[in-house]
Amino acid sequence: MSSTDTRMEFCSDIDDWWCQLFAMRLGAPLPSERIKLRFIGFVEDRCQEVGSWRINDDDLTCLFSEFIDNLGEW
């Protein structure tokens, strides 16, 4: 598998989690695509910082909370 395939799978996993978060957990419409892409970038940055690209549902939940806090600082 190429690194592009791995990144696409990584982004796809986050996208799936993102959609489930808003549709099933929050029951709210999805934010703009731009916000989702910022979240994916945020997760990628955090994964790079710790040197691991393995993420699970709990990791994404914690990172989402951190992302929201970060949005408040912009």
GUGUNU-148700 format. One record per residue (C-alpha): residue number from 1; x, y, z. Coordinates in nm, 2 decimals, padded with zeros to 4 digits. Example, Ala and Ser with C-alpha at 12.3 -4.5 7.8 and 13.67 -1.06 7.14 Angstrom:
GUGUNU-148700
+-----+--------+--------+--------+
!  nr !     px !     py !     pz !
+-----+--------+--------+--------+
!   1 !  01.23 ! -00.45 !  00.78 !
!   2 !  01.37 ! -00.11 !  00.71 !
+-----+--------+--------+--------+
END
This chain:
GUGUNU-148700
+-----+--------+--------+--------+
!  nr !     px !     py !     pz !
+-----+--------+--------+--------+
!   1 !  00.00 !  00.00 !  00.00 !
!   2 !  00.14 !  00.34 ! -00.09 !
!   3 !  00.16 !  00.63 !  00.15 !
!   4 ! -00.11 !  00.80 ! -00.05 !
!   5 ! -00.34 !  00.51 !  00.01 !
!   6 ! -00.26 !  00.52 !  00.38 !
!   7 ! -00.33 !  00.89 !  00.40 !
!   8 ! -00.66 !  00.84 !  00.22 !
!   9 ! -00.76 !  00.57 !  00.46 !
!  10 ! -00.66 !  00.78 !  00.75 !
!  11 ! -00.87 !  01.07 !  00.62 !
!  12 ! -01.16 !  00.84 !  00.54 !
!  13 ! -01.16 !  00.71 !  00.89 !
!  14 ! -01.17 !  01.06 !  01.03 !
!  15 ! -01.45 !  01.15 !  00.79 !
!  16 ! -01.65 !  00.85 !  00.89 !
!  17 ! -01.61 !  00.95 !  01.26 !
!  18 ! -01.70 !  01.31 !  01.18 !
!  19 ! -02.02 !  01.21 !  01.00 !
!  20 ! -02.12 !  00.97 !  01.28 !
!  21 ! -02.05 !  01.24 !  01.54 !
!  22 ! -02.29 !  01.49 !  01.39 !
!  23 ! -02.56 !  01.25 !  01.26 !
!  24 ! -02.58 !  00.99 !  01.53 !
!  25 ! -02.44 !  01.15 !  01.85 !
!  26 ! -02.53 !  01.51 !  01.82 !
!  27 ! -02.83 !  01.49 !  01.58 !
!  28 ! -02.71 !  01.80 !  01.41 !
!  29 ! -02.63 !  01.90 !  01.05 !
!  30 ! -02.27 !  01.88 !  00.94 !
!  31 ! -02.06 !  02.19 !  00.96 !
!  32 ! -01.90 !  02.32 !  00.64 !
!  33 ! -01.65 !  02.10 !  00.45 !
!  34 ! -01.38 !  02.36 !  00.54 !
!  35 ! -01.43 !  02.30 !  00.91 !
!  36 ! -01.40 !  01.92 !  00.86 !
!  37 ! -01.08 !  01.97 !  00.66 !
!  38 ! -00.94 !  02.18 !  00.94 !
!  39 ! -01.02 !  01.91 !  01.19 !
!  40 ! -00.85 !  01.65 !  00.97 !
!  41 ! -00.54 !  01.88 !  00.95 !
!  42 ! -00.56 !  01.93 !  01.33 !
!  43 ! -00.56 !  01.55 !  01.39 !
!  44 ! -00.27 !  01.50 !  01.14 !
!  45 ! -00.07 !  01.76 !  01.33 !
!  46 ! -00.13 !  01.59 !  01.66 !
!  47 ! -00.04 !  01.25 !  01.52 !
!  48 !  00.28 !  01.39 !  01.37 !
!  49 !  00.37 !  01.55 !  01.71 !
!  50 !  00.34 !  01.21 !  01.89 !
!  51 !  00.48 !  01.01 !  01.60 !
!  52 !  00.19 !  00.78 !  01.57 !
!  53 ! -00.09 !  00.76 !  01.31 !
!  54 ! -00.30 !  00.51 !  01.50 !
!  55 ! -00.62 !  00.67 !  01.62 !
!  56 ! -00.94 !  00.53 !  01.77 !
!  57 ! -01.28 !  00.67 !  01.86 !
!  58 ! -01.17 !  00.78 !  02.20 !
!  59 ! -00.87 !  00.96 !  02.06 !
!  60 ! -01.09 !  01.14 !  01.81 !
!  61 ! -01.33 !  01.24 !  02.08 !
!  62 ! -01.06 !  01.40 !  02.29 !
!  63 ! -00.90 !  01.57 !  01.98 !
!  64 ! -01.24 !  01.71 !  01.88 !
!  65 ! -01.27 !  01.87 !  02.22 !
!  66 ! -00.92 !  02.01 !  02.19 !
!  67 ! -01.01 !  02.13 !  01.83 !
!  68 ! -01.31 !  02.32 !  01.96 !
!  69 ! -01.10 !  02.49 !  02.22 !
!  70 ! -00.85 !  02.58 !  01.95 !
!  71 ! -01.13 !  02.73 !  01.74 !
!  72 ! -01.21 !  02.96 !  02.02 !
!  73 ! -00.86 !  03.10 !  02.01 !
!  74 ! -00.87 !  03.19 !  01.64 !
+-----+--------+--------+--------+
END
